Amino acid sequence: MTPTQDIINFSGMLLLNAKSACKRIEDIFKLKLERDIKESKNPFTKGVAEVSLSRLYFSYESNRYILKDISLEIKPKSNVAIVGPSGKR
């Protein structure tokens, strides 16, 4: 390949990636807004809350689990993040 062909191929890949990104953004803008739910009183005013999960499974597609048998306890005033690869299929 010549340098010119390399540049053209590289530009084409950039355009394809940009087109895919624009499509995903367009899909997000088409989503319906969630309705606003007014709470009569704040359930977190006491400042103490604990979260417990036991044997959690999650999948976007049947039989293709993203989370498998997850159990955890989050103590009050703790910060927790679950981080992993995004967008891979």
Secondary structure as the mmCIF struct_conf table of DSSP 4:
data_model
#
loop_
_struct_conf.conf_type_id
_struct_conf.id
_struct_conf.beg_label_comp_id
_struct_conf.beg_label_asym_id
_struct_conf.beg_label_seq_id
_struct_conf.end_label_comp_id
_struct_conf.end_label_asym_id
_struct_conf.end_label_seq_id
HELX_RH_AL_P HELX_RH_AL_P1 PRO A 3 PHE A 29
TURN_TY1_P TURN_TY1_P1 LYS A 30 LYS A 30
BEND BEND1 LEU A 31 LEU A 31
HELX_LH_PP_P HELX_LH_PP_P1 LYS A 32 ASP A 36
BEND BEND2 SER A 40 LYS A 41
TURN_TY1_P TURN_TY1_P2 PRO A 43 LYS A 46
STRN STRN1 VAL A 51 GLU A 61
TURN_TY1_P TURN_TY1_P3 SER A 62 ASN A 63
STRN STRN2 ARG A 64 ILE A 74
TURN_TY1_P TURN_TY1_P4 PRO A 76 LYS A 77
BEND BEND3 GLY A 87 GLY A 87
#
